[in-house]
């Protein structure tokens, strides 16, 4: 990635401006020299066949293949290319604020590229608060318009959520489409959602975001005419109160949102049935959470061989994946891969994906995966813990795992160790640290605490298997009447085992 360059604006009260130029593909979360092709990250096949990634890569945009006709007098005028975007952000504070803003803008570049855009440039302005009218100051808005015109950009993306009035005013200044960070994240989610529930959740979040941003021009703001006279709608029935087309759109959106909420609510019984099945067999649960592109799916594949999609992209996987595995001492548990988090995660998504976060809130242990190679891992940890607090999962035991440890040196390890002293350094790519993660999970999983002495007939091998799979077997011996077992079980299992209690 090209290094960011700074230009100092002169004059009293003028802010320091940083313009970030991307000449190559933005890599917000990893080094440029990492392999990111279809086979990247696959080591000894631990990620599985990756059929979903092959399907997603089957149709790709190819940059540089110009299909735009030079002569617009042709019968058809076509223009097929990547959307060219310019990024803009506002920050306050000193050097720390500038560093955070640059990291956030680089992350926005990666989000834009994941959504299918080509990032041409980026601009930051330091000011106490975003301008209530145009987000950036009036002078910077004019400068942004010049950059957009010079580079031939189609879209400007703001690194904060814009109000409808800010978006309209900035579009009037730059003369191209303006969207914000929230719109980009929602677009990525809509592309990557696969399941019916995931698609419904994303659509609900998009409609909640769109509702206050509806706009109308010309006839869209006019009343619906009841009687048409001369095509002007001035006849009888058109006078008095009526409903504008934009009001009709709002009503339709509200109706659609109500249907989506009902549909999402209808998915709950299936999830509850699966969870009840696990609860009935007293199988503890582990949830993998973390920042997007931290390597959660790779870690799940390394532990269980689940074959979940792995790709060097933000929000590559959205739907929760649950697999069953075991601790080193033989106890079974489920482990779930959940949707990744990101700074300034739209609140619409948090609300829409609350049902998905149930896998986290119902778990017994949380494995918090952090990208060790990220320039600001502390911000990643804070972001994830904030979202966990919103979902009510902060009280669940947590294991912090610094993934991608093979990409950092000893100095970086020392800094990260100071950040989280009890963290585990691991690499899903090489397999280092996986045994330590499983050992830590085994230590935190709830253990059976009721000691029992059982005499199980030889023809009830299912009971012996259940004791080994779900509980802790302390001693096992074979006698004439059957198998004598000393074990620790849960109180809920006592009724099932009562007939085998030894006298």
Number of C-alpha atoms within 10 A of each C-alpha: 16 11 9 12 10 13 9 10 12 9 7 6 8 12 16 15 19 22 17 23 19 20 13 12 15 24 20 21 22 19 13 13 8 12 11 13 10 14 13 13 21 17 14 9 13 22 25 17 15 18 12 14 16 13 9 11 12 8 8 8 11 9 10 8 9 10 11 12 12 9 9 10 8 9 7 9 12 12 10 11 16 16 16 20 26 28 28 26 23 23 19 16 10 9 9 10 13 20 14 15 21 21 18 20 24 21 20 27 28 22 23 26 23 21 21 17 19 24 27 22 21 26 22 25 23 22 18 11 12 19 13 13 16 21 25 24 18 14 9 17 20 15 15 22 20 14 18 22 14 9 13 14 20 18 21 26 25 27 24 18 17 23 15 14 14 19 20 18 17 25 19 15 16 21 15 18 16 22 21 20 22 22 18 21 22 20 18 20 25 20 14 18 20 13 12 12 21 21 20 21 27 24 21 25 23 22 17 18 18 15 14 11 14 12 13 12 8 6 11 15 14 14 18 19 19 14 15 14 12 8 9 10 16 14 14 11 14 17 14 6 9 14 12 17 16 18 16 13 15 17 13 12 17 15 11 15 19 13 14 20 14 11 15 20 12 12 13 12 10 10 15 13 11 11 15 12 12 15 13 11 12 16 19 21 25 25 26 26 28 29 25 24 24 28 27 29 28 27 26 23 22 22 22 18 17 21 19 22 19 25 21 20 19 25 22 22 25 20 19 16 17 18 17 16 15 18 17 12 12 15 19 20 22 18 25 22 27 24 21 23 23 20 16 14 17 17 14 19 21 18 16 22 22 16 18 20 22 17 23 27 20 15 20 21 26 26 23 22 30 28 26 26 21 19 15 15 17 14 16 22 19 13 19 23 18 16 20 20 12 13 16 14 21 16 11 15 15 21 19 20 25 25 26 23 24 16 15 12 10 9 9 14 16 11 11 17 15 11 13 14 11 11 19 20 23 23 23 26 21 17 15 16 18 19 14 14 21 14 14 17 23 20 11 14 18 14 16 15 13 13 15 19 18 21 21 23 17 15 9 11 12 11 16 18 11 11 19 17 17 22 22 20 19 13 10 15 10 13 12 8 10 15 19 21 22 19 20 19 20 17 11 12 15 14 8 9 17 11 11 17 14 13 6
